[in-house]
Amino acid sequence: MSVLVLACPALLVTSVLASGVPPRFVAAAANPSTSRGGPSVRIQFQLPKERFTAAEERRARVTVRNEGTAPVEFPDPFRNADQSLTYTLTGPQYPEGLSVTWRSFYLRNPAYPLIQDEPPRIRLDSGQAIESTLNLFEWMPATRPGRYRLNARLTHDAFTATATPIEFDIVPSTASAASLGFDVDAPYPQHVSAVWLQEMSGQPLLMLSGHNDSDAEETGGVSSSAATVMGPVEPGSTDVMYPWSNDPQGDSPARWFVWRKGALLLALMDPATTQNPFRFDLGEPPERVVRPALQTVTGELFVPVVAAGGRSLRLIRFHSTFDATDITPGQEVGRVPLPGRPIAARATIQPASVGNGLSVLLVEQALGGLDVHHVRATTRGRLTRTASTLLRGMQALPQSEPGLWIDSAGRLNAALVVASVKDPRRPVLVELRYRPDGRLESPPRLKPLGALPVAARAAVVRYNTTFHRGGELTWAILLEDGTVLHQDTPRWHGPMKPRKPVAMPLELYISRDTYLLTVDPALGPTFEPLR
């Protein structure tokens, strides 16, 4: 079997000089082609399954085969200049049908340059075939549930071939809020990964997708890939997380996913599956799982957990590699008592250049104000509460989360939006800096943010952790009327009005621009620029 693979942005083109692998779900032309006694060409579709969520990847394998006795020559139908092969999708979202060729797809997508005026010609001897993978999610996006039909027609001077249509379903589903994960200390604005649960017919599915704004000027914002279904998880699963890593080179021997089911902390990594994951029994459901989970450059996964009752912080460690053969249990590697019950928390990992140490910031509402506790963890997970700072006369905003960033010198920078006890509608941005030993470096800096028009519903602070822009700080406050205030609100003449439901807890994606994480009920994570 001779195989030639040509890499293209939207399709994978494969020339196969043999019969293909038997498909799982196939449709082919009953009458391969019509011509005046000429060539006999067959078009065949294959899909991996028949039912999809709106968010997930949908790829159809397309085969064009010469079933005649004589060679046939025609323009390559899988090049970006081709207009001879037309795909048509018909269904609830396209009742009249949506037709696309390679050329029309490239012309309507600025991110994909049209590099040829005419496709090269190819020759297929008798029995030979050329194959490609059609990205239906990208070429013919459909989110409306229902039954869809995919057809294709290849038109040439000597023949016309029409495929037998293949059908599939888009099934109604609902997405939960996403968790974002990326690498700290990356050199440039980053690709971000998102993981979330998609509910389909009562079955939650663990989903993963990638996002970036590298083509923001051409596409108008964040580009998102189709989601990958990692597998089903038990109903009642919560706290889905994608870890932050300190491996900007992407050489880690592991890629982890985390979620919780009651008192069980669960993690996915080779050789586990979503139905047989790594696990650690906490004994009882925790007060909270501190976001995000943290992955070191060596592939270890650390998950901070505030224990039931809120009076201790526990650190759970998992370990595996891509070539592992056993599913080993998680271990508790650290525990430290807390003076009070935290009402907010956040974790981070320092750049690998200064080690794999972790920091957790916990916020407690005390009698005199807000007590902020910094807990440091070594690479081995030993926990130490190194500093506590009282913010007098302050109270936390509801559903708020601090922002953390460890710089290249090992100093922890922390920020949170709080409010005066006397006037809850006057938020204050508090900035703290801790020395590499974990102790406070200087007194907290307080910056009033002005009066809120209505009460706050939630708040978030984030640092840009990329190498070139590390330390730039962004904050956002979600108000009870659904609008969002942020640091650039005055420039945009009023609060932002998100088009989609805002994800809770609040999350920002900072790249070339700053984006608010929102949730499309069918597609999952979406991003809207702070405007």
N, C-alpha and C positions, 0 to 999 in steps of 0.2 A: 504494500500500500504506500503510495507516494502522496505526501501532504505538503502543501505550501501555504504558509500563514502570512497574511499581510495585515499589519496593525493600522487601524484607522480610528479617529476619535469616537465615532458613533457606532461602527460596526466592526465585527471581526470577520474577515473574508478568508475562506478556506477553499482551496482547489483540491478536490479529492478524486483520485483516479481509481475508485473502487466503489462498491456499494457501501452505504453508510451503516451506522449502528442502528438497530431496530428502535424506533421512537416509542415514547410512552403514550403520546397523544398525537395522532398524525392525520393529516388530510392531504390528498394528492389529486391531481387532475384526472378525472375519469376519461376525458378525451384529451390527451396530452397537448395536441396543437392542431390548428386548422391551417391548411395551406393548399396550394394547387399541386398536390402530389409531391410536396417538398418534404423538408425535415420534420421529424417527430420529436418535439421538445416537451418535457414534463416539468411542472412546477409543483413542489411539495412543501407543506408546512409541518412543523413539529412544535408542540408546546409541552413544557414539563408537567403541567397539570391543567385542570379545567376551571378551578375556582381561585380567585385572587382578591386580596384587599386592594383598595384604591391606592394605597401608599407603596405597595411592594413592586419589585422588579418584575417586569413581564417581557420576556424575550422569546421570539419565535425563530426557530431555525428554518432557513429558506434554502431549498435545493433546486437548482435548475439542471436538468439532466437530458442528455441527448439519447433518446430511445430509438432513434432511427438506425438505418444501416450505413448511412453515409456521414462523413464529417459535416459539421455545421459551424459557420463563422458568423459572429455578430458582436456588437459593442458590449463590453463588460457591464452587466447590469448592476454591479455592486461598487461602482465608482461614483464619486460625488458629482460628476458632470452628467450622469446618465438620466435620461428621461424616458427610456423605453420600458422600464419595469415600474408599474404603478401599483401601490398598495392602497386598498380601500377598507376603512373600518366603519361599520354601521352598527348602531345601537342606541340606547336611550340618550346619550349625550350627542350623538351625530345621527339623527333620524334620516337625514338625506345622504349620509355618508361623507366621510372625510378621506380625501385622496391625497397621497403624498408620493413623490418620487425622490430619489437621492438629491437631484438638483434643487427641487423646490424646498426640501428640508434645509439644505445648506444656505440657500438664499434668504430664508426667513430667520436664520440664527446667526447673528453677527459673531458669536464666539467661534464659529466654524468657518474658516476661510474657504472659498471655492478656488481650488488650486489648479483646475483643468477646465478648458473650454469644451473638450470632447473626450469621452472615455476611450481608452484603448480597445482595440478589437481582440477577441479571444477566439480560440478554435477548440471545439469539443469533438473528439472522435466518438465513434459509436460506443455507448455505455459510459462515457465520461460525464462528470458533473462538476459544477462549481457551487459552493455553499457560502452562506453568510448568516449572521445573527442579527435580526431586526429588533431594535430596542423600542418596543411598543410604548413603554412608559414615556419615553422622550419624544418619539416621532408622532404619536397619536395619543396624547394625554387624555385620560378619561377617569373621572371620579364618581360619576353618577352610577348607582347600582343598577344591575340588570344584565341581560344577555347581549353579548356583542359577537359580531361576525367579521372575520378578516378574510379578504379576498385579494387576489393579485392578477395582473394582466401584463404579459410581455408582448410588445408589439415590434415587429421587424418587417422589412420589405418582403422577406421570403416566407414568413409565418407569423401566426399569432397564437400564443399559449395562454390559457386561463386556468388558474388553480381551482380545485374544488374548495369552497370556503371552509374555514375551521372556526368553531365557536367556543367561547369561554364566558364565564360569569365574573362580574365584579360584585362582591358580596358586601352588604352594609356592615360597617364597623365603626368603632369609636375609639379615639386616641386619648391617652392620658398625657400629663405633662412630661416633658423630656428632661433628661439629664445630659449636660454637655461635658465633654472631656477633650483635653488637648495636652500638648507638651509645654511645660513652663520653660522659659529661657530659649525658646526657638528664635532663630535669627531674624525671621521676617513674619509679617502678618500671616495668621495661621488658618489652615484647614481645621475645622472643628467636627467632631463626631457626636452624634446624638443617639441616645438609646431611650426607648419608652415601651409601654405596653399598648398593644392594639387589641381591643376586644372584638371578637368575631364570633357570632352565634354562641355567646356565653363562654368562649374559650379565649383567655388572654394569651397573646403571642408576644414574645420578646422581639423587638424590632431594632434595627441599626441602620443609620443613614449618615452620609457625609455631606458637608456643606462648606462652601468657601465663597469669597467675594472677589476672587482674582480677576473676574471678568465683569465687575460691577458697572464699569462705564458703558460696556456694550449691552449688558443684560438688564441693567437697572437695579441691581441688588445682589442678594445672595443666591448662588446657584446650588441646587440640591440634587443629589443623586437619588435614584430609586432606592427604596428601603430593602434591606435583606431580612428575611424572617429567620431569626436565630433558632426558633423553636417554640413550642407551647410551654407555658408554666402553669403552676397550680392556681386555680381561682382564689382570690384573696391575697395575692402577692402584691407587695408595695415596695416603696423605697428603691426603685430601680435606679442604678447609677452606672455611669461610664467613668472610669478613673481619670484623674489628672496624673500625668507622668512627668518625670524629669529626664526624658530620653528624646531630645530634639532630633537626633539622627535616625530614630526609628529602628534601632538595632536591638530592642528588647527581646528576650526569648519568650515573651508571653503577651497575651492580650486578654484582659479580664473584663467581665461584666458582673455586676453585683445586684442582688435584690433580697428582699426579706419576706418570709411567710411566718407571721406570728413571732415565736421565739427563735426561729431558725434563720440564720444568716447564710445565704446561698451565693455561690460564685460559679461562673462559667469560664472554663479554659480547657484546652486539650488536656486529657482525653475525655473530659466530662461532656454531658449534653444537658439541655435545659430540664430534662426529666430525670436525669441522674447527675446532679451537679456536685461540686465541692460544698461542704456544709459545716456549720458550727452551731451547736445548740447553746443559746444564751441562757437557758433555764427559764426565763420569762420574757415576755415582750419588752423591749427597751423603751426608755423615755423618748429617745430619738437616735437615729443613725445620723452621725454628723457627715454633712456633705463637704467635699466629694470624697469618694474612696481615692486612695493614693497608691500609685504604682512606681516602684523604683526602676532605675535603668537595668538592674539585674533581674527584673521580672517578679519581684515580691509584691504582694498586694497587702496593704494595710487599711483596715476599716475602723475608725474611731466610733465608739458607741457610748452614749450616756445611758447608764444602767437604769433599770426600773426604779422609780423613786427619785431619780435625778441627783443622787449624792455621790456618784463615782463615775469616772471616765475609764472605759475599758478599751484596749487596743487589740484587735483580732488580726492575725496574719494568715495569709494563704500563700502557697508556693506551688508552682508547676512550670513546665516548659513545653515547647511545641513538640518535643520528642518524648515527653513523659508517657508512661504506660499505666500508671496507677493514679487513682483518685484518692488523695490523702486528706484527712480531716484538717480543718482550720485549727489554729492554736491561739489561746490568749497569751500575749507576750508582755502585756503591761496593764497596770491599773493604778489609779491615783484617786484619793478621796477629794470631794468637792465641798466647799463650805456651804453652798446653797444650790438650789435647783436652777439650772440654766433655762433662760427663755429664748436664747439664740446661740448659735454656734457655727463655726466654720473651720475647716482644716486646709492645710496646704503643705507642699513639699518643696524643699530648697533645690536649687540647681545642682546637678550632679558634680559640677566642678568644685563645690564646697562640701560634698558628701550627700548622703541620703536622709538627712535629718528631717523630721516632721514638726509642724507646729499646729496647735489647736487653740482657737480663741473662743472662750465661753463667756456669755453675758448673763449676769444675775441681777434681778431687781432687788436691791437691798433697802434698808430703812432710810439711809442718807442719800440714795441715788442709785446709779448703776455701777455694779462691781464687775470689772472686766478681768478675767483670769487668763493668763498665758500658760499653756502646758507644752513643754518641749518633749520630743521623743527622739532617741538615738536610732541609728540604723537597726539595732537589735530590738527596738520597741520599748526600751526602758523609759517610763514616763516620769516627768518631774514638773510640778507646778512652780514655775520660776518667778512669776510676778502677778500681783493683783493691784488693780488701780481703781479707785473710787471716783466716779464722775458725779460730783455733788449736784443735787437739784435736778438731775436728769432722769428721764424715763424712756423706755424703749418704745419705738413705733411697733404696731402689731405686725406679725409675720415678716419680720425684718431679718437680714442676714449681713454680717460684716463682710468686708473685702480684705483679702490677705495677699501679700507678695513678699517673698524672701529674695533680696537682691544678691548680686554676685559676691558681696562681702559677708553674706550670712546674716544680715540684719532683717528682722521681720518688720514690715510696714503693714499697719492695720488701720482700717477706717470703718466707721459706721455712722448711720444717720439716726439721731436720737431727737428727743423733744424736751422742752422745759416742763417740769412738773406744774409750774404755774400757768403755762400757756401751751397746751399740747399742739396747737396749730402753728407753732413757731419752731420748725425743725432746725437742728444744728448738726453740721458735719464735724465729727471728732476724728482726728488723726493721731495715731500713736506709733512710736518707733521703738523697737527693742534691740538691744545689743546681741551679738552672736551667742552670748551665754544665756540669752532669754530674758534678761532684766530690762526694765524700762530705761531708755537712753536719755530721754528728756521729758519735761511735762507735756501732757496732751495739748494739742492745738485745737481750738474750737472756732468754727466758722459758721455764723448764722446764715441761713438759706432763705430768709424772708418768710412772710406769712402765707399759709395755705388757704386757698379759697374755700375748701371743704376739708373734712377730716381725712387723714391718711388711712389707707387700707393695708399697705405694705411698702417696704423700701428695700433697696439693694445698693451695694457699693462694689465696684470691681476695679482692679488694676489691669493695665496692659502689661502682660508678663513677657512679651517678646524682647529679645536682646536689645534691639535698637530703640524701642520706645518703652522699655520697662519702667514702671513707676507712674505713668500717666493714669490719672484717677477719674472715674466716671461714676455718677450716682443717678438713681431714678427713684421717684416716689409715685406709687399708684394711689390715686384718690378714690374716695367712695363713689364718685360719679363716673368712674371708669376711665378718666383721663390720666395722663402721665406727665408729671413735672420732672425735668432733668436740668443739668447744668447749662444747656444751651437754649432753654425755653424762651428767655427774653429775645433771643435772636430770631426765633420762629413765631413771635407774636402770639403766645398763648400755649396752653397745655396741648400735648399730643393726644390725638384721638385714635387709638389702635383700631385697625380694620378687623382683626381677628381677636378671639378671646385671649387675654394675657395669661401666660403660663404661671402657675403658682407651685412652689415659691418662685419669686421673681428671678429672672436670669438675664444677663447681658452677654452678647458675643462681641468682643472687641477685635477688630481687624483693621482694614483700611478705613472703615467707618465703624460706628457703634450701633448695634442692633439690639432690639428688645425681642426676647423669645416669646412667640405667641403659638397658639395651637389651632390647627385646622382639624375639625372633628374627624374628617375622613383621612387626611394625609399626614397628620401628626405635626412635628415641629415646623414652624415657619418663622421668618425673621422680618421685622420691620425696623427701618432706620429710625433712630431717635431724631425726630423733627418737631 
